[in-house]
Amino acid sequence: MSATADPAADQAAVAKLGFKPGQLVQELGWDEGVDDDFRRAVEDTVGSELLDEDADEVADVVICWFRDGDGDLVDALVDTVTNLGDGGIVWLLTPKKGRPGHVPPGEIDEAAPTAGLHATSSVSASGNWAGTRMTTPKSDRR
């Protein structure tokens, strides 16, 4: 079910997160509770379907849906860099505060460096989901 039910709002959120035509986007952690309208807006923007967790292609962006109770956040974040290309971005999408499955920001800040990532900013991705932008540290890039 859509958190916004407003295609224009979903497109605006996708643009704010920096998705661009032609990018390859891999999605991890999908289940029936994710924001399908947001997903469709990403697909419409990049011009292709999202790659699933079994894809072998090098991704420009990885979307990782994660809820408290999904397992170990560090493990989930380590999985995001498996197919991430040089200079790629990870968007960790977690339920907003007050929603079931909310992940406290401190937990994200602690898990990111352990997984080899650096959290750079947080935004509202959709009505029910917050997004944390992550990159690999510049010193680790080749």
C-alpha positions as CSV (number, residue, x, y, z in Angstrom):
1,M,0.0,0.0,0.0
2,S,1.2,3.4,-0.8
3,A,2.3,5.8,2.0
4,T,1.4,8.8,-0.1
5,A,-1.0,7.7,-2.9
6,D,0.3,10.8,-4.7
7,P,2.5,10.0,-7.8
8,A,3.8,13.6,-7.9
9,A,4.9,13.4,-4.3
10,D,6.6,10.0,-5.0
11,Q,8.4,11.4,-8.1
12,A,9.5,14.5,-6.1
13,A,10.9,12.2,-3.3
14,V,12.8,10.1,-5.9
15,A,14.3,13.2,-7.5
16,K,15.3,14.5,-4.0
17,L,17.1,11.3,-3.4
18,G,19.1,11.8,-6.6
19,F,17.8,9.0,-8.8
20,K,18.5,9.6,-12.5
21,P,17.6,8.0,-15.8
22,G,19.8,5.1,-16.9
23,Q,21.0,4.2,-13.4
24,L,21.0,0.5,-12.4
25,V,19.3,0.2,-9.0
26,Q,19.4,-2.9,-6.9
27,E,16.8,-3.5,-4.2
28,L,17.4,-5.6,-1.1
29,G,15.0,-6.3,1.8
30,W,11.8,-6.2,-0.3
31,D,8.6,-7.5,1.3
32,E,4.9,-6.7,1.1
33,G,5.3,-3.8,3.6
34,V,7.5,-1.6,1.5
35,D,6.2,1.5,-0.4
36,D,5.3,0.1,-3.8
37,D,4.5,3.6,-5.2
38,F,8.0,4.8,-4.2
39,R,9.5,1.7,-5.9
40,R,7.5,2.4,-9.1
41,A,8.6,6.1,-9.0
42,V,12.2,4.9,-8.9
43,E,11.6,2.5,-11.8
44,D,9.9,5.3,-13.8
45,T,12.8,7.6,-13.2
46,V,15.7,5.3,-14.0
47,G,13.8,3.7,-16.9
48,S,14.1,0.0,-15.8
49,E,13.0,-2.5,-13.2
50,L,14.8,-2.7,-10.0
51,L,17.5,-5.4,-9.8
52,D,16.7,-8.1,-7.2
53,E,19.1,-9.5,-4.6
54,D,20.2,-12.3,-7.0
55,A,21.4,-9.8,-9.7
56,D,25.0,-9.9,-10.8
57,E,25.1,-6.5,-12.5
58,V,27.1,-3.6,-11.0
59,A,24.6,-1.2,-9.4
60,D,24.8,2.6,-9.3
61,V,22.5,2.7,-6.4
62,V,21.3,0.1,-3.9
63,I,18.0,0.5,-2.0
64,C,18.0,-1.5,1.3
65,W,14.6,-1.7,3.0
66,F,15.3,-2.6,6.7
67,R,13.0,-2.8,9.7
68,D,13.8,-3.5,13.3
69,G,13.5,-7.3,13.6
70,D,14.8,-8.0,10.1
71,G,18.1,-9.4,11.5
72,D,21.5,-7.8,11.8
73,L,21.8,-4.4,10.3
74,V,25.5,-4.7,9.8
75,D,25.0,-7.9,7.7
76,A,22.3,-6.1,5.7
77,L,24.6,-3.2,5.0
78,V,27.5,-5.5,4.1
79,D,25.2,-7.1,1.5
80,T,24.5,-3.7,-0.1
81,V,28.1,-3.2,-1.2
82,T,28.4,-6.6,-2.9
83,N,27.3,-5.2,-6.3
84,L,27.8,-1.5,-5.7
85,G,29.9,0.2,-8.3
86,D,32.7,2.7,-7.6
87,G,31.1,6.0,-6.4
88,G,27.8,4.2,-5.8
89,I,25.2,5.2,-3.3
90,V,23.3,3.1,-0.8
91,W,19.9,4.3,0.4
92,L,18.9,2.6,3.7
93,L,15.1,2.9,4.0
94,T,13.7,2.4,7.5
95,P,10.3,3.1,9.0
96,K,9.9,6.6,10.3
97,K,9.9,7.2,14.1
98,G,6.6,6.0,15.6
99,R,6.0,3.4,12.9
100,P,6.4,-0.4,13.5
101,G,9.9,-1.5,12.8
102,H,11.6,1.9,13.4
103,V,15.4,1.7,13.6
104,P,16.9,4.4,15.8
105,P,19.4,6.7,14.1
106,G,22.1,5.8,16.6
107,E,21.9,2.1,15.5
108,I,22.3,3.1,11.9
109,D,25.3,5.4,12.7
110,E,26.9,2.6,14.6
111,A,26.3,-0.1,11.9
112,A,27.4,1.9,8.9
113,P,31.2,2.1,9.6
114,T,31.3,-1.5,10.7
115,A,29.9,-2.4,7.2
116,G,32.4,-0.1,5.5
117,L,29.9,2.7,4.8
118,H,29.6,6.3,5.8
119,A,26.1,7.8,6.5
120,T,26.0,11.2,4.9
121,S,22.4,12.5,5.2
122,S,18.9,11.5,6.2
123,V,15.7,12.5,4.4
124,S,12.0,11.6,4.3
125,A,11.8,9.1,1.5
126,S,8.0,8.7,1.6
127,G,5.1,8.9,4.0
128,N,6.2,6.0,6.2
129,W,9.9,5.6,5.3
130,A,13.0,7.5,6.2
131,G,16.1,7.3,4.0
132,T,19.7,7.4,5.1
133,R,22.2,8.0,2.3
134,M,25.4,6.1,2.5
135,T,28.7,5.9,0.6
136,T,31.9,4.0,0.8
137,P,34.6,6.2,2.5
138,K,36.7,8.1,-0.1
139,S,39.9,6.5,1.2
140,D,38.4,3.1,0.3
141,R,37.5,4.0,-3.3
142,R,39.8,2.9,-6.0
